[in-house]
Amino acid sequence: MANELQPLDEIDQAILEALAGNARISLKELAQLVGLSSPSAAERLRRLEERGVVKAFTIDLDPAAVGYPLQAIVRVRPLPGQLHIVERIIRDIPEIVECDKVTGEDCFIARLVIRSMAELDGILDKVAERAETNTSMIKSSPVKRRLPPLSRKR
C-alpha cells in the first residue's frame, strides 16, 4: 500500500503544510489548524507516515550559526572506472550535507558547508585523484527546500 499512489485530500495537504512550517507543532495546535479533533489529526498523521508521505520530522539548522559561514555547490565528474569509489568518498565527507546523483556530464552535485576556502581545498583534495570537480560558492538561497505543489488544481 505504501507504493500505491493515493491522492492527498485538502486536510492531508493542510497537515503537511503546517508541519513544513513547524515540525514541532503540537497535535492540539495541528488539529485546530486543520479543523479536526486531536485524535483525528493524530490518526491522519499516522496514516501519512505509514504511506511514506511523511518520512521524518527534522530541523532547519542555520550552518553559519554552528560555525559554517560558507556553502558551495560542487559538481563532480568521476574519472573512468571511479564512480563507485567517488560515491563512497562523497558519503564519507561530513561537510557534504546533500548530494544528488544526476544525469549529464557530471555524475554528482554536492552541497558543502565549510568554515573557510582553505577547508574547501582540503575537502576537494579528497576526490581530486579520482574525479574532476567544478565548484560554485553559494551567495544566497532565494528558494529554500520546500514542499512540492500538493494540490492537483493547476
N, C-alpha and C positions, 0 to 999 in steps of 0.2 A: 504494500500500500504506500510505503514511503516513496517509491519510484514513480507512482502514478500521479500525474499532474492533476491537482484539484484546484479549481479556481478559488481565489480569495474573495470572500464577501466584504461588504463595507466595514463590518465590525472587525474582521481579521486585519484589514488594511489599517484601521484606526489603532488597533493594538500595536501593530508593527511600527507605525509612525510615532506613537507615544514612546515605545521602547527605544527607537532610534534616537529620539531626543533626550531620553534619560533612562538608561537601562536599570537604574536603581529605584525607579518609581515603585511605590508600594502597591500591592494588589488592590487595596482600598481606593487609592488615587486612580489607578488604571481603570478600575471598574467604573468609577464616577465619570472619567473622561469618555469612556466608550458606551456609557448608558446601560451597564449590566450590574448584577449583584457581584459581590466579591467571589463567591463560589463559581458563578458562571464565567467570570473573567479568568479565574484560575484554570477552569476546565478548557476554555478556548486556548489559553496559553500552552497548556499541557499537550493539546492536540497539535498545535503548531510545532511544538518541539518533536513530537512523535513523527510527524510528517517530514521532518528535516528542514522545515522552513526557517525555524529559529535553531541555530546550531550552537550558539554560545552567547553569554552576556559578558560584555567586555568594558574596558575603559578607553577613553580618548586621552592619551597621555601627550603632553607637550614635550618633545625631545629636548628643546632648549632649557626647559625647567629642570631637567635632570642631567644637564651637562653636555648636551649635544646641540650646539647652536647652528651647525651646518648640516645640510642634507644634499644628496646628489642622486642623480639617476645615472646608472651605468649600463650601457648596452654591451653585452658580452657575446663574442663570436669564438667558440672553441676552435682550436686547430683540428685538422683531420684526426679522427680516432680518439679525441679527448673529451667528447661530450659528457660521458658519464662521470669521468674524473672531475671535470669542471663543475658539474652539478653538485657533486659531493663537497667540493671545496666551498662552493657558494653556501650550501646548507650549514657548513661549519663556521662561517664567519658571523659572529653575533651582531655586528654592526649592520648587516644586511637585514633589514626589518621586513622586507617584502620582496618577492621575486616572482616573475611570471616567465614561463617557457612560451616562446612566441614563434610565429611563422616569419618568414622573410630572411634577410641576410644574417641578422643577429638571432641567436637562439634564446637568450635570456635578457630580460630587462629587470634590473635590480634597483631597489631604493635603499640607500645607505644613510645612516646618521653618523656624523663624525664630529670630533672636537676641533680638528684643525686640518689644514691642507696636508701637513706632514703625515697625519694619521691616514688620510686618504691614500697617499702614496704607499704606505705600508700595507694597506688592505689590497690595493691593486697589484702590488708585487706578488701577493699570494696566488694570483691567477695568471700573471704575466707570462710564465713559461708555457702555459697550456692554452692561452686564449688571447685574442685581441680585444681591447676594450675601448669604448668611447664614452667619455664622461661629460655630463652637464650638471652644473651646480643649480640647485633649486633656489630661485629668488623668492617666490611666494607660491601659494596653492589656492588659486581662485575657486576651485571646486574641490572640496574635501571629499573623502569617501562618503558616499551617501546611498540611500536605498534606490533601487531601480524603480521606474514608474510602476506602481502597483495596480492602478486602475486600468481596466481594459478599454475605458472610454477615451478614444483618441481620434 
